Amino acid sequence: MVGDTRFVSLPSADARLYLGAVRAAQIVGGILLPVLRSIATVAVQLLAVSIVAFVVLRLLPADPLAMMLPPNATIEDAERMRHAFGLDRPILEQFWIWLVQAVQGDFGKSIQSSVPVSKLILTALPTTIELAVFGLLLGIAAGFVLGIVTFHYRGTALERVCETAASLSQSIPEFLWGILFILVFGLGLHLLPFIGPIDARVIVPSHTGFLFIDTAWNGQWDAFGNHLLHLVMPAFALAMLKAALIMRLLRSSLIETYREDYVNAARLRGVGERRILFHHALRNAVLPTVTLIGVQAAHTFGGTLLIEAIYSLPGLGNLMIGAIRTQDLPLIQGILLTYCGMVLLLNRSVDLTYRWLNPRLRAA
């Protein structure tokens, strides 16, 4: 470069080393900075959610301590218990104490059981994660397969059948799919179990809390299969809506992608239709689907609440229902923050994934 002497005095090897270091710093910055921004955004959003949840729960007319007191309890007994749980302090002071403890992973103790909330959540969380991940993977797999099939056979009777099935799947809510599966495959055909995460007679030593991992760790492959059978129906109940949405969006994206010039150019070069579909069109058509998958992943965790109750799964959903029933404020707050944290992290992860998949966003 004329007039630029920054690299003139450097030997070529040093210049290459310097440019390589600059390029590496740019790559690391391009990856690290979006991640740090995402973490900061999630932290601010969690703080806002915790403030709203804390204030709203404290303004409710319900008194969780009234359910714990015996019928002959005195006013002094009630005040003593209220002081023990810190409910007699100003609401701002209560929130500050709770926030400082929550940052350290301590969400207080359950009013009903006196067990630490974090322990109850960590015990229930693996079941919810297993169910949500299983249901999401089933929905993604079915959606991609059906999306490609309906695109390939567009204009045929098969496409119309798949479209009708997708409309039916979207019109029935997840919890109703769960009930229908129990009636048909559980009670009617006796094909699949539908109560609990595993048969009561099966004992699995716990290492991680995840039954899939623990059964494999212990070499209990019969128990692994038993747990898988217990999750089939609830996972499919969660997957039905997601499969229909992914199928329709992927099919529409492929139709739009096939109108692009580069597809026609590849066809003129003699590239086969299979290669055009899987190596050219699908790579670009999948971008909008990734965003939808992220939204549906966040929705899946919320959808587990009723599904866990229907199938008697000891996850966060069942724990939340019990906490609401007993007005256990610390437990409700902890579970709510856990749900929000998972949803926000999923959303930010999808944003980063979309940025990584889309070269135009990476260059921005």
Steps between C-alpha positions, in 0.01 A plus 500: 500500500657832388586731788427233760821391676346285771611173340791622285758472776375161615639177355242305302476228766435758772246675280312175444512427871366844581219475246413152627478630856278787388275261309480263799406791726227602258361147491507464878341842539233413249411191701564619855336842487156373385514233772584757769224731375254209511599412857459863609160521329380180667617627840307827461189316383518258791529791741189660350308172521606444861384850599159456337451150641608598851276806516195331346522197729532722807198709398270198473243469779605138567677422827725195461569477873132463585505151346785393727358622828288262710137599569581598859798720408521837667585837351841472662560169325412656164727799559785278612475289184464809281820639655681168445427518125576873482148591387468772761768717338439774239459359152812675364708354779352157437585526131856616561568213741346251258694642202837485678433139597365409153817626332687250718260221398294511819128557434403456863306214656165356404233621743323165495791255521783720639726344233725742306327610180816451295514134611138441399559665162820305430320177586210572262693674219652187334154352431383822337816531289479139383135534405546836326809391305341170398182672386690772315725250318198297394328815373810616308561159343138452397470859378811480282408164350141602428610842372738346246247231403216746445731725299623213286146374436342844470183504295420137580250325727776433754556873546129553565496218755800648684344848495176362647693316770698817581178703532357237734818494705498878542132511599540268801692632805786302647324394819208363297740300284639360824155391618413351161823299495422360847148400394614336175850357560490467878151395604367381164785305340720456810809570291677763711527590869373842601555544875830630634845514340577129557337192649480509880671160527812631321769647726762721338793633709521873434818665378379797298122501549450435126350152469631451146854571618474314831356182348771498231766579763388199707463275196128460571390483140162348587435799725622730222242350263231514767563871557497559125160332469363716782607817317376403153141622539573826687783579256276441200233718660755782516627429147172507307464876469871557440517243220208665319646851527849394392361298208299792365775759540772278351279412202421868436869596536603232252244622247634855533861381481440303180402826331849645555740538208775285651267197501431541128871555438586178683240312300646637174845379607358150517482471877257227607173586671595317817823698531318826424251426776737390775818694417362828365133569571462341843801685642331836436141390556586375849585848634141610575434153641784543751327806642172310524675210675636742758155642568354150521783386731405776744133408459580134569622569853181689575290222349649241734302636794165341413657198330693415818180524702312272257772233496603536869856598413698651792626803312483876545143509370367270770709685757353832387142373519559378855662832596205697362254274681674558834587867428870428556639839396877425514451183296280676243760776461786252457318288242380807310851641481634160389242476220573857388874441511474192279273677252721809478818296459338297225388813318845656518663173392276492194595860417868408516443186294313697235782753492751220453298334222434824312823637343347846452440533873849373581650767279289775659 
